[in-house]
Structure formats: C-alpha cells, structure tokens
C-alpha cells in the first residue's frame, strides 16, 4: 500500500488499518491490544536570510547603517517544527578589512515568532562587514547565508563657497560669517560635500518671503566628484535669499549647510571734484599748487545726496601723510559735508582744504564719497600736487652719441654740436614745467647759445634730451640749466663743464735708441732680446699719457700672416710713458720669444676725446735666434679624425702621409724615429739626408712624404723628429698618431616589450604596435656618430634621417632634441629607437650606420631591420555546429545535436592567425573547463574527440554526455595578440524519444473506445520529456484529429508551452470538431529531431445527439378518456417511458430518466427518478400528494454521454382516491458492502432485529405490518 503524496512534512503520523467484509463485519489494528503504526515525515531545512532591523537601517540603503553599537538584525525564513525544540541561530560578524572589528551573537525568537539578534560588546568602526547567519535544527542540520553591510557613522561637513567672478561691474561684500551682499544678480556657488557613499544632495534656494526659487536633486553623475558648481537663473534685485544644501549618505547621515545673501545691483552716481583755477599757481592744465589751503569744487550728479565724506591719501601709501606707515591705505577721513535738504544736482559746492592737510611737498589724493541715507556711492578721486620748493637739477651729461667712450669722466667730446641729458631726482620729472639751458665758452663772456624748453619735458619720466645747434671750436664750455616747476617754483642754476677737441693724432713707431738692428738688404734683423720701440706724436699734438695706444704685430710668412694686438690699457706692463718727451716706450722683453720670421709693427692712437689716428708706415724687422725647431703633422687628407682637435691625430690609413713645417732653411738632414704599439718592439728609423743640395727632397718633406713601413697594429704611433744643420740638432719635436682601421658592425633588434607583440619574418618582424621600440647595440666605444634612416614601404628614399654625435648626449639641450626624435641612450653604451607613430598596415625598414673616431664606417653595409606594422584587432572567429550534426529546427539560431561526438565548423579566421585555441566547458558552466587544445591556424573543422583526446588531462573521456555546453574559439595572431573569443552554446541530446500517452478528459465511453459529447474536448498527454523540447519549434507537439471514413481534411493542432500544467502534464482543449469518430494522434518532435508518436487507443467518438423518448400510462385501460382529457385515479398514476436506445453509441438501460410534474405551467416539487425494468423505465406517483386537478407530465432523459432530451408532455386530470401503502427497512439497518449489488426492494442486513417503516403513511388506508 502506498500513501498519498499530500501528507505534510515535519509531522508525526499514526497509521490505522481497518478491514471490512461482505456483510460489513470489521477488524482493525487498535483493538484487542494491537498497536497502530506510528511514523514521522521530516522536511528539508530552509535557508535563513538576515537583514538590519528598522532601528539599525538608518538610511535608504538596506546594507548601510550609521550606528556603531547595538546593531540589530532580523533573521527570517527560519524553519521551526511544532513539538520540536527550536533551532539554534548564530550570527557571526567579521570585518572585511585587514584589521577590523568582529563579534559572534545568538538570535532569539520573539513573541511574534520573528528572530532577532543584537551586538553587545563591540563598537564597530567605519568599514565593510559581513554577517553570516547559521541555522542549526534539532537534527543538527545546518543552513546559512551571508549579508554584507557597511558601517558609516558620520559624514563630512558640507561647504558652500561663492565663486569670485569680480569684474568692474561685479563685486561682493562679506557682511558677516554667513551673509553676503552681491552687486550682481547671477551668482555662482561652488558646493563641496562628502562623496564617499553619497546617496543624495539636495539644493534649495528660497527668497526672504520663503518662496522656493529652485529645488534641485543632483544626479549620480553630478555627485561623483564631491563637488558641484551651482548657478541659479538671474535673481531679482534688492532681495534676501538663502541657499540650503543637504548632503545625505547611504547610511542616512546628513550634512546641511545654509548660506544667506542679498542682491543689490543699484549704485549711486559719483561726485565730480576739481581744483579751483585760482589755486593753480603755475600750469593751469595741471592740479599743481603752492597754496597750503587751496579750494576744491564739488558737484553731485543726482539729487538728494545728503552727505559727502572726504578722505586724504598721500602718494607714499601712508594715509595720514606722516610717513610712519600707520595710515589707512584707502585714505583717512578728513571732513564730512552734510546737507539736511540734500545737495543740488550739478551745483558747485566749494570746500577749502584745511591748513593741516598739506604738511609737506608731495602728491595728495582727495577722495569724495556720496551718501543717500546709509547707502554709499562710488568714490571719486582727484590728485593734487602741492609743492613750495622747486625741483633741483640732479645731473647734466653728454648723451651717448656725443660722449667719448675713451674717458670715464664723461665730460670730453669731439662732437661739434653735442647733445646733453638733463636729469632731476626720481619722482620730480612730472613737476618740471619749463627748462632754460645756457652754453658758455669759458674764454668768452657771452653765451654761445640759449635754449628754452616748455613742451614735453622729461617724457615718460626719462632724462630730458637737449641738442645744441651752433658748432663748437676747441676749448672748454660751461652748460648752465635752470628749472621752473608746474607750481611756478624756480630752481637754482646747475653748471657742468665740458671739454671739446676734434683734432686727430698722427703717431709714428721706431726702434728704441739703444736697439741697433743688423741690416740684411732691406731687412732689419734683431734677436728676441732686442724687441724695444718708441711711439711719438707731432709737435702740434704729442702723445698724452691718457691716450689709448694699440700696437699690431704682424708675422709675415710665405703662406699666411699672423697678427697680435697689444693695448696700452690691457697690456700696461709693456708700455711706459715719458712725460718730458711726450712719448710712449713699447717693449716685448717680457713676452714669449717670437719664432724666426719677418714682422712689422703698426700703431693706432685714440685720445680721450675719441679722436683716432694711425701710423702712416709700419716698422719692419726679422727675428733670427737659433736652428729652427721643425714641426711634423699628418696630411689633412690622411687625418681621418671624426672630431679634429689640435695635437690629436687619428688615421685609418696603413701608410699615412706627413709633412714638416718650420724646417730650417739651412737644414742638411732630418731623422724620424717611430715607436709602434707592440710591447718590446724595436723603434723604426727613417732618415732624410742631403737636404742642403737636394732641394726637391726638402720640398717633399715640406709638402708630403711617407714612412718606409706600413702600419698593421691598431694603437698609438709616436714619431720623434730632429732637424740637423751639419751636426747641430734642432730641439726634438714629437707627434702621436692613433692608427685605427677596425669597426665592429652594429646590430638592430626589437626590444623585449615590443617582441612580446611581434612575430619573426624572413626580413625582420611583424609587430602590433605603431610605436615599436628597437635596441641599437654592439656599438663600439670609440664610435662618434650614429646615423639612423627610416624607409617606408619599398621607397629607396628615407622618410626620416636621424643623425647625432655621441657627445650630443652630454648636453641637455641637444640630448632632449635627439630624444624628441625617438632616440634614447641606455646604460650599456647602446641606444633605443622608438618612432612617434608609424602608419598601420605599412612596412618600414630602418638602417643603422656608425662612424668611429677614425671615420671607419659601415655605410656600405649598414645594419638593417624590417618591420610590418599590423595593429588591427583580431577578427573574432565564429564557431558553428557542423550542418550534418545540427538537428535543431532552426539551424541558424540554435545548435542541438544527438551526436555525442559532434563536429564543428570554424569561420571568420583572421588571415594573420598563428594558432586557434578551442575550449569546451563542462555542461552548464562557462568557467569549469572540460577540455582545451590549441590547433594550427589552418584548422577549419574539428571533432570533439580531437579536442578531448588532444587534452592529455581529459583523455579518459570518449564522448559528450547529454547537456548544454559552451564552446569557444580564439585566435592568437602572429604578433602574439589574442582575439576575443567566439562563443557557441550547443546542446547534446542523444536519448531516444520517450513513449507518451493520450487521455480523453471526461471520457463517457470505455478505455478502448473513448466517447465524449464535447465538440471541443479536453485531453491530457503524459510521458513527454518537456525539458528536451525546443519550444521555438512550432511543431514540437502536433495533435492530429482525422475523421474516420471521411474525405475531410484532418484537423491539426500545434501545442505551445502555455499548455503545460504545474504537474508537467500537457493539457489542451481541442479546436471545434464535429460529431463523429476520430483517430487522435500526438506526434512529439524533440530538440535533436527525435520523434515520439502517441495515439488515443482505437480512436474517439464525439456523440452529441439528444435522446428521444415518449411517456405513456402503464395501464392505459384504467385511464378514462373524456374528450381530449385523460382522467385517472390516484392508484392508477403509473407511467412508463419508452426511450429510443437503438443507437450503436447507447447501451440499453444506460440512460438516466426523470419525470417532472407541472400544474398551471409550474413544476410541482423536484424531478422524480424512474426505475428501469424489462427494457422500460417506469414511475408511479402513488406516494405523492397530488390534489385533484389538471397536470402535465414529461420525461427528461440524459444518456450515458451527457446528452439530454425531453419527451413530448402528456396531460392528465387527477381524480380523488386512496394511496397504496409501502414498507421499507430502516436505512441504518441496510448494510450492503456493495450498494450497487443490493438495490430496489432487495436489501441485506447483519442486524438480527432490523427496523421497518412506512415512508408514506395515510389516514385513509392504514395498514399494519
């Protein structure tokens, strides 16, 4: 025996069993000391959930609180079982920071059956926490869940700052700590608030009448930075406003901030102020006066100005003018003019400055500010220069064009009409009104020239320029200057003496008297020790001690000349002045000895006035001391030094050429000894003799010659040279030459980072960067120059050439210039090159050429490296189920197969791919890998077995189990850049279609031959594997109704997912059908194409025909016919109903027949059931109380299929009469096991004294039992 599935879980049960026999004799398992069977059904444990209680949930966010203590939690979904002990509910709280607070607490059940828990011991600091609730029941089963929450006890204060946009027409005044008065109506505020966990920021602007001007809630984006710029629309003038900002965080903390301000854009007009003309004591165009109490004229520009405040400022910034710096920088109030009736508009008001105001000479500013009531107007300023002392002349100087640069005093000139610069003390330039200049020659009484200046004096506070017009003659002059200021104060005269001379010197240079040069033809030959000379002038203009003398020594050679300049000021020790003779002595004793050769001296003399004169003829002489020391040098063409420097010679020639200079003209032999760079090697000797007689050989030595042996070893070669005249040698001269003819070739390679996103090619690499970086290495230490060229495509002309010297990296400016081009030095004497940006999909080639110190270069065979730039994102490959393996109804949208080793098709593979990686995940997962393998780039199809067997860790697998899978394909480019994965979701369903059955709901026939009277009958289909259906396939479930023996088209009905019931049974109502016999077939097509077919037994019949019947008197002979009336007595109220049941769909006696009695059209009582006997239904009304009168009786017939029909009604008239008695057994004493077996007058009982009764007793005809 199996109990029903509707028993409740978590309850004790007792099973009582009772057995009843045919006569209702019973036996059970609880009497006679028997025990009923007891058992318990246990249910699954539910998963609890946890959240803040209402007191702890302080904000709008359920996982934030500002409480730090007594945190409260509500635990719900805790399973309790009646009559069992309560479960244990533990809450563990821990911090999610590295260091934080934690606590374990126990939840308790409240009276309302809810569970609650509170922290007790721990004050929680700000941070993120996790609460884990664990429910343990009486069977020790556990269930738990977690709740992450934040503790945030406070919020940072909100700040409101006025954005200062002050301009000429915009300003603001802070009246106190919280109020502002603004003179413009478009204020802008900067609002700062705590952006951490911010929930909302509300900005409200109200006016003084409490009207809301604007109420703005910031968006999430506007709150991101914790700062917002708020600018309301133009506000009304002369009104008070309050701006309130309230910041609320997720924990419910609030930080309100208010700011009051007032808008007042109206301003008073200024007061005009000027100095009375009678007090302008000099220049009427200016405000200069020497009166101590001048008068000012004030004029208002509007009526009702009732007060004018007057302030004083002194130019030195000291408001009170006492020079101690304690005055107000905005001026000191000195007087207030008040008019009770108000000053008249545009009327002159005079005010005399008090005597104590102008207490010293200087510039004063008087400020007037109007008032209308308490409202201030703008300030008006007037500057008044008060002076009672004239300015002094500070200096009189020749101007730059006239002043001699050869005398520091500045009072000498050779300009016949000189110009002057007149200066006054700083700050007095603006005062000068008039200037008089007198030019007087000291040898005469009358002025040579008088100059008066009244305009543009001391422009821009610069010195005033004065130019003379009449030419001067040689002599001394006085310049006399007098000034008058704008207040009409006159200065004292200032005099400056000037000396004038424009005569040019005529110098001559000669040997000193004690020097006796030897004559050799026209040459004067002297030794170095006799280099002493005198410089003389003319009788009219001799040499003065103040004269500046320049002597030029010129050495004359055959090929070139060399000049040396000696100056009497810079080389004073070489010059000595003789006052008596008015001449200078010039001596070169202390100077370095001159080399043998021809020389000449020229002299230039400049006097203190700036006049210059040169000697007419040079003084020539020849120096000859001893055998001349030769010089040896490398021929320029063979000196291959990259950077040519004096005394440093480098060559890459194995047989370099040399030349000798300064070879004594009397030389007879030259010896050259060469030390080679080989340890222990013998010196090489080269001798060139017979030079006295062989002039050709001497010329070769001077021009070009080679040594006997070639140089083979790189290194330093030292040459020692001596010149001989007979046996007397010259001083030895040496020359060191570095021989270097070797160069290691440099290398180019991609650097490590660039190489990670590149692949090698036969000429270089393919890189996925438009800024690849290259290593330039293997550069010799003595390399001096690097040249890098960049070629684009197949062009032979470079698009960029970068050349630099190694030493360029030693200077910041040149290094930065090179680095801007992409070249940077490394720590290992190498370099890197990284272009700014190359074009994509383009080939580039770079070449590297280096040149070392000896100009060895790899120019003919430069290092090369070629790259192809390819940065395009890899195409995402597509992966599809092989068409032959895809059994889905829609092969484009879905991929379903019943093949457990399906094949797949790859497409959209990037041409640049290097490999293709295929990964398949376990059923229902996108992270748990089932197998993965990397295939060659040429792969376009593959089988699951290839993928599984290629993964050594998955080799035990042989096929895919049924389920939903995710498979992905990704390519890796040759540049090692991976693509995004192409993804395919597919289903494996290889099981056969299950067998399903069809059931007619409300079948009134047999199981073999179902019948219904419904033309839209309902059906149940059971046994369908619903989870394997593809509901996108409209033909998943197709039901066909085919009428038997009919040519009519079959009715086809497609079922949908909505036909599925809660018990996973398919229940549907057929479309409208006709009466007849049908074959009902349900075909189910599963997602992988498997087809299951089910049939409703041998068919179904729809039978809708209403039953036919006729009612008659059972004993017609006892019926009295009176015309058309049937009259009958009570004892003859017996009827029979003849039902037509000869249809094949009907069974004799299977119908239900009732009769109804009507009188006057109204039904009398309920319907009366008939009894079927001998193929006829009968009913008598003997037991009914029917008064006499006219009646109608009719039969209502319902066949076994539910079709209903009425008979034709029959009329009769009831006569008066007696009822027939009946006897029945009491219902409680009728005890059949099967009620259908004992019916009508057949009864059964197990009682020995059953009770009987008369169901319809009558007083007219009593009967006794």
FENRATA-V327471 format. One line per field, one symbol per residue. phi: phi as a letter, one per 40 degrees, with the letter a starting at -180 (. if undefined). A space follows every 50 residues. Layout:
# FENRATA-V327471
phi: ???
This chain:
# FENRATA-V327471
phi: .bcccccccgacbbcbbbbbccbgcbabbbcfgcbccbabbcccccccbb acccccccbcccbbabcbbfcbbbbbgccbbcgbccccbbbbbbccccba caabbbcbccccgcbbabcbbbcccdibbbbbbbbbcccgcbaaabacab bbcabcccbbbcccbcbdbbaabccacbbbbbcbbbcbbbbbacccfcba bbbbbbcccgcccabbbccdcccccgaacbbccdcccfbcbbbbbbbbcc cgcbbcabacabbaccbcccbcaaccdccccbcccbbcabccbcbbbbac bacgcbabcbbbbbdcgcdcgcgcgccccchbcbabcbbccgcccgccbc accccccccacicbbbbbbcbbgcccbccbbbcbcbbbbcccccabbccc cbcccbaccgbbabccbcbbbbbbddgcdcccbbbbbbbbcccbccccab bbbbbfcfcffcdccbbcbcccbdibbbbbbbbbcccgcbcccbbbcbbb abcccbcbbaccdccbcccbgccbbbcdcbcbabbbbbccbcccccccbb bbcbcbbcbabbbbbbbcccbcccbacbcccfabbbbbdcccdccdicba bbbbbbcccgcbbbccbcbbabbabaccccbbacddccccdcbcbcgbbb abccbcbbabbfcdcbcbabbbbbcccbcgccccbbbbbfccbbcccccc ccbaabccbccbccicbbbbbbbbbfbcccdcbbabbcbabbacccbbac ccccccbabcbcbiabbbacbcbbcbbfcdcccbbbbbbbbbgbccbcca bbbacdccccbcccccccccchcbcbcbgbabbbccacccfbcbbbbbbb bcccgcacccbccbabbbcabdcccccbbbcddccccccbcccbbbbbcc bcbbbbafcccccbabbbbbbcdgbbbcccaaabbccccbbabdcccccc cdcbcccbacccicbbbbbbbbcccgccccccbbbbbbabcccccbbbbc cgcbbbccbcbabccbcbbbbbgccccbcbccccccbbbbbbccfacccc cbbccbcccccccgccbabccdbbcicbcbbbbbbcdcgcbbbbbcfcha bbbbcccbaabaccbcccccbbgcbbbacdcbcbbbbcbcbccccbbdgc cbbbbbbbbggbcbgccbcbbcafgacbabbccccbccicbbbabbbbcc cgcbabcccbcabcccabcccbbbcddcccbccbcccbafccbaabccbc bbaccbcaccacbbc
